[in-house]
Amino acid sequence: MWQGATPPEHTRSLNPELHGRGQFDSTMGFPQALDFEQPSLPAKAVSPDGITMRSYQDQFERAWDDYVYRHPSGSLFHLTAWKRVIEKTFKYESRYLFMEERGTIRGVLPLFMVSNFFFGRILISTPLAVYGGVCADDEQMSRRLRKAACQMAERERVQYLELREQRPVSEPGFRTKQLYVTFDLELPRNVDQLLRGFPRDTRYMIRKGQKSGLEAAVDPQQLDAFYEIYSRSFHHLGTPVFPKHLFRIILEELGEQCELTTVWRAKKALAAVLSFRFREWVLPYFGGSLLEGRQFAANNFMYYEVMKRAVENGARHFDFGRSKLGSGSYQFKTQWNMRERPLPYQLFLVRRKSMPDFSPANPKFKLAISLWKCLPFPVTKILGPAIVRAFP
């Protein structure tokens, strides 16, 4: 399953002085004002208070990323690198917006227009990301960005707008999709404390993997092994798999922020996961394992090894990513003694009159899942990348 993470808002700032404040001071740390000689939106986007709504251009890449890195609600999926990943892989049209006041960014909203045969046109922040939505100095800036997104959705006559926020919003017209939760853990200072913090059954499964001769290796050159495992795992779940070139692009764009871990028993690869590092957080994101690895507790061993390496490298937080309530992934993550948080994604309906239901419990998806499991594995590797584009 693909999964991702972003830290809870009260612990994620690089500057401890930002914690507990009513708003975020975006002027801290910027050496100079930005050059906005040519406005990227019409003049009507300029409000009487001098704050301008602008569409993103590549010349603002560094300023945008600086803002995201420093903002308490920023995540890896708000960065422009993720924008390039999505554009290069799926050719979705980016509609990124930001607020500017006298050469300083005051808020950002990553946004994509997604069009497909199954669901029509959708505005989403952000595709393939567990988190998205607005990062802004204060609630006033947040409301302006959300209003602009709603106006764009109505102007474009999309089915709906989806903002993958971490908290409900107060603006009228938004509905909350209560389908996902995420899990996170504050990492201890040493590996012994890490292991002692897990429930007894989880510690048993980790030791089972160790006694079975499993070994974990971090090597970005093992993309072929990773993708074979990942594809087979998705086939077993009845889910179309992402294209292989997605992961090549991720490794290229994110570089040292990526870590590809493969679990081996002798010369056989049994499990693999692609993790991200953002500030002091480690985020296992794309992962899978073979059925034959279950007898050796390969999954438990793998995620423990990712956490152990995070501790050894000085990371302070681990995010296990999102899961659908009641799913097998959800049950697995509840066994690690981590904090569980709901993810209140916000939807603004335009043409669509009811909330979309992508739960596996939906009868429409149950049949599709069963049929996909029956297809030959090589066929799913060919058809999957074309179909999965419809589910951002």
C-alpha positions, -999 to 999 in steps of 0.1 A, spaced: 0 0 0 12 36 -5 12 56 26 28 87 38 31 111 66 35 145 80 41 154 116 15 168 139 14 206 137 27 214 172 60 196 169 71 202 133 86 236 132 124 240 129 123 270 152 110 263 187 99 299 190 71 293 166 54 268 189 23 279 207 19 311 187 -13 323 171 3 327 137 34 319 117 59 347 110 69 341 74 94 370 74 118 352 98 149 338 79 143 355 45 173 375 35 155 397 10 121 404 -6 112 385 -37 110 401 -71 74 401 -84 78 424 -114 53 406 -135 22 395 -115 11 360 -124 -26 367 -117 -48 395 -128 -48 428 -109 -82 419 -93 -63 394 -72 -47 423 -54 -67 431 -23 -69 466 -7 -46 456 21 -18 450 -5 -19 412 -3 -17 395 -37 -30 361 -48 -5 346 -73 -1 314 -93 32 296 -90 60 300 -114 94 283 -114 112 315 -105 96 312 -70 107 276 -64 133 285 -37 110 309 -19 81 284 -19 103 256 -6 118 278 21 84 287 33 72 251 34 103 239 53 98 265 79 60 263 83 46 242 111 21 226 87 46 221 58 52 185 46 74 169 19 42 168 -3 40 206 -2 75 209 -17 81 217 -54 100 184 -58 66 166 -53 51 188 -79 77 177 -104 72 141 -94 34 143 -102 38 163 -134 65 140 -148 48 108 -139 11 115 -145 10 147 -165 -16 162 -141 -19 200 -145 -6 220 -115 -26 250 -103 -4 261 -73 -14 293 -56 3 315 -30 -3 347 -11 23 375 -14 27 408 5 54 432 -4 77 405 -18 71 380 11 52 348 8 23 346 33 7 313 24 8 284 -2 -16 259 -16 -4 231 -38 -32 221 -62 -36 198 -92 -63 194 -118 -69 157 -124 -90 145 -153 -99 109 -161 -127 88 -176 -139 73 -143 -145 104 -122 -143 134 -145 -123 165 -135 -112 170 -99 -91 196 -81 -70 180 -54 -43 190 -29 -23 168 -33 -22 137 -56 -5 106 -42 0 125 -10 -13 117 24 -12 154 32 -18 186 14 -40 217 18 -30 251 29 1 264 47 -4 300 57 7 327 82 -27 329 98 -63 318 95 -72 348 74 -46 339 48 -58 303 49 -94 313 42 -83 334 12 -65 305 -3 -93 280 3 -118 305 -12 -96 309 -43 -95 271 -47 -133 269 -43 -138 297 -69 -115 279 -93 -134 246 -87 -167 264 -95 -152 282 -125 -138 250 -140 -170 231 -132 -151 202 -116 -168 173 -98 -153 184 -64 -123 200 -47 -104 179 -22 -79 194 4 -60 168 24 -59 189 55 -50 177 89 -79 194 107 -114 204 98 -120 238 83 -147 263 94 -155 277 59 -191 270 47 -195 244 20 -167 220 31 -175 185 42 -152 161 61 -143 127 47 -137 105 77 -120 75 62 -84 76 71 -62 78 102 -24 81 106 0 68 132 32 85 146 58 79 173 83 101 190 115 82 187 137 75 218 174 84 220 186 48 216 176 15 200 171 -4 233 144 21 244 128 18 210 124 -20 212 112 -19 248 85 6 238 67 -20 216 41 -44 229 53 -79 237 38 -96 206 54 -70 183 88 -76 200 83 -113 195 77 -109 157 108 -86 154 130 -112 171 114 -139 150 126 -121 119 161 -117 134 163 -154 143 151 -164 108 183 -148 93 167 -118 78 189 -89 69 180 -53 59 200 -34 33 197 2 23 205 6 -14 188 28 -40 202 4 -67 177 -23 -56 148 -6 -74 141 -37 -95 138 -59 -65 116 -33 -48 93 -30 -77 89 -68 -81 79 -71 -45 57 -40 -45 39 -52 -77 32 -87 -62 20 -72 -30 -5 -50 -48 -17 -79 -69 -24 -98 -38 -44 -69 -24 -64 -66 -56 -50 -31 -63 -35 -17 -95 2 -9 -91 19 24 -99 43 26 -129 79 18 -122 91 51 -136 73 68 -107 99 55 -83 128 64 -106 115 100 -107 111 101 -69 146 89 -64 159 115 -89 138 144 -75 141 137 -38 177 123 -38 190 121 -2 156 125 12 148 90 0 159 57 15 152 23 -2 153 -6 23 151 -42 11 148 -72 34 167 -104 24 168 -140 35 199 -155 20 197 -143 -17 159 -139 -17 143 -104 -13 111 -107 8 101 -72 16 110 -36 6 100 -1 14 108 34 1 110 59 29 112 97 30 130 120 54 116 154 60 133 175 87 135 153 118 108 129 105 111 95 88 82 85 66 80 49 52 58 55 22 57 28 -5 61 -7 9 52 -43 3 62 -78 11 59 -113 -4 35 -139 10 64 -162 16 79 -137 39 51 -139 65 65 -171 81 96 -150 89 78 -119 100 95 -99 72 71 -69 75 77 -65 113 114 -69 108 115 -44 80 97 -16 97 117 -21 129 149 -18 109 136 15 93 129 28 128 162 16 142 181 33 114 161 65 120 171 65 157 208 58 148 207 87 123 193 112 148 157 114 136 132 124 163 99 112 149 85 83 129 52 85 110 37 52 99 14 69 74 -23 67 68 -46 37 67 -82 32 60 -102 24 92 -108 -13 96 -83 -23 69 -55 -49 73 -29 -21 72 -48 -3 100 -48 -35 122 -11 -40 116 -2 -4 127 -23 -6 159 2 -33 171 32 -8 175 20 13 204 18 45 184 -4 75 185 -34 74 162 -48 105 146 -78 110 123 -73 127 90 -102 150 83 -99 155 45 -120 184 33 -142 182 3 -160 210 -15 -187 195 -39 -194 213 -72 -210 191 -98 -210 160 -76 -239 159 -52 -227 132 -28 -193 124 -11 -172 100 -32 -167 66 -15 -134 49 -22 -136 25 7 -128 -12 0 -161 -19 17 -179 -2 -12 -197 -30 -32 -185 -15 -65 -149 -18 -54 -153 -53 -38 -161 -68 -72 -132 -50 -90 -108 -61 -63 -119 -97 -67 -115 -96 -104 -81 -80 -102 -68 -107 -80 -78 -133 -106 -58 -116 -134 -24 -131 -142 3 -111 -124 22 -101 -156 -11 -86 -169 -16 -65 -138 19 -50 -142 9 -38 -177 -27 -26 -170 -21 -13 -135 -2 18 -143 -28 30 -168 -57 24 -143 -41 38 -112 -38 72 -128 -75 76 -121 -71 73 -84 -49 102 -72 
